[in-house]
Each structure stands twice: as C-alpha cells, then as structure tokens.
Amino acid sequence: MDLIEAMRSQPANRFYKPDPVPTEVFHRAVDNARFGPQGGNRQPVRFLIVTDPAKKAQLAEWYMIPWSAYYEQASSEEAVALTAESGDEKATKAVMSKSSVVAANTFAENLANHPAIIVACADLAETHPTDTDLDRLSIVGGASVYPVVQNLCLALRNEGVATTLTTLLCLFEPQVKELLGIPDELATAAHIVAGYPEKPFPTKLTRHPVEEIAFMDSFDNPLTA
C-alpha cells in the first residue's frame, strides 16, 4: 500500500479479531522493518512474537496492575472535566478523551485474547546514547531502537495487520524476561499487540496541525505550507 496512506491510517488499535496472524506475515513484516535507521548500523533490535495463551495470560495479568491504577485516576479526572458547561470546548475534548480511555480499558482487559504480543528488545550495549550526562532522562539511545519498531508497525499495516504499542509491561522487565527466556543482555523496549482489526482501518485520524508541532528557525515561527 502507499506509504502515506499507511502513516495516516495506523492508529493504536483497541479491538481485534481472534484470527491468528500467519507466521509468514510476521516474517515479511520483520524482513522489511529491519532496514530502519540505527546508529552505526549496529542493529540492536530483536523481536519476540508471543502467541502462547498461557504466556499472554501472564503478560496480561502484569499489564493490568499499572493499567488499573491509571484507569482509575483517568476516570476520576474525566468525571471532573465533564462538569464543565455543555458545548464548552473543554467538555467536548473530555468526552472524546473519556471514550478513548474506555476503549483503552477494554483493550487492556482483553490483552490475553489479542492474537499476538510482540516484545521489542534492544541490546543496550549496541546503542550510543549521547545525552547521559544531561540533567534529564536519557532518551537518545532509543534512536537506534524505535525507528525499527515503528517500521514493524508500518510493515504490519501494509499486511492489513493492526497494532498497538505499549510500554507498561517494561515495568515488569525481570519477570517478562524470565517468563519468555529473553537473554540477559537484552532490555525490553516496548510491547506491540498485533492482529487483524475488528473494524476497518480509519480513513481519518485526529492529530495536532503542522503549525503546532513544527517550526522554522525558532519556536515563534510556525512551519506553514
């Protein structure tokens, strides 16, 4: 499919058909995704595709621990926001946000039933973070990891497979690594739920306009057409 179409119709999918994704589909997707850019061509990314019901059930159990806490807080905040006057822009956004949170909760509660959970791993020794001495969280190492992860999501979209990327299970990295036999030198960078979407892919996604996220030379000069 057209690359731009894939980029514009690849949301975090919350609802999946129970149909398994064939092994050859995953193979083609990884075969294409592996060409993503990475520092020094060190190729630190590894993918583990989990379809075993018992293993997915355990991953789902761990996932629900942080998700339940987040969902409770988010639901409380949305209830407060919805007290705004009818027609108010904030109230409208709150309704949209609440719908998204409810869908995400359904997704979480059914995590074990989704066709596959792909664990994206990275050999951190093969990344080269240049921001470790700054007084903030180091994120540069991800530049050798997440482009390949996004490539995989796009490659699966090309196959008609929907995805959702989440990092909540990274909180349980030691347990996940033990459960799945992940080598010691690898870190878990993300988990990607993959499967055929229950509903057709969207034709339009809501995102901030270009002028709010891109600028020329300084942040007081929005990028315009």
FENSUL-V767793 format. One line per field, one symbol per residue. phi: phi as a letter, one per 40 degrees, with the letter a starting at -180 (. if undefined). psi: psi as a letter, one per 20 degrees, with the letter a starting at -180 (. if undefined). burial: # if it has 16 or more other C-alpha atoms within 10 Angstrom, else .. A space follows every 50 residues. Layout:
# FENSUL-V767793
phi=???
psi=???
burial=???
This chain:
# FENSUL-V767793
phi=.cdcccccbbcccbbbccdccddcccccccdccccccacgfcfccbbbcb bcdcccccccccdccccdccccccccccccccccccgcdccccccccccc ccccccdccbdcccdabcccbaccccbbcbbccccaccbcdcccbcdccc dcccccdccgbcabcbbdcccbddcccccbgcddccbcbabbcbicccbd cccabcaccdccbbabgaccbccbc
psi=rpgggghikmropipqqipqpqhhghggghhhhijqqqpjkimipqpooo ipgghhhgghghhighgggghggghghhhghiirqpiphhgghggggggg ggghgggghjghiqgqopooqpohijrmpjjiiqmrppihhihjghhhgh ggghhhhhjjpqqppqjhiihkgggghggjkpqhiqqphrpopprpqhrq qqipqprqqgiiiqqohrijnqpr.
burial=.....#..###.####....#....#..##.###.####...#####.## #...##..##.###..#...#......#..##........##.##..#.. #..##.###.##############.####...........##.######. ###############..###.....##....#...############... #........................
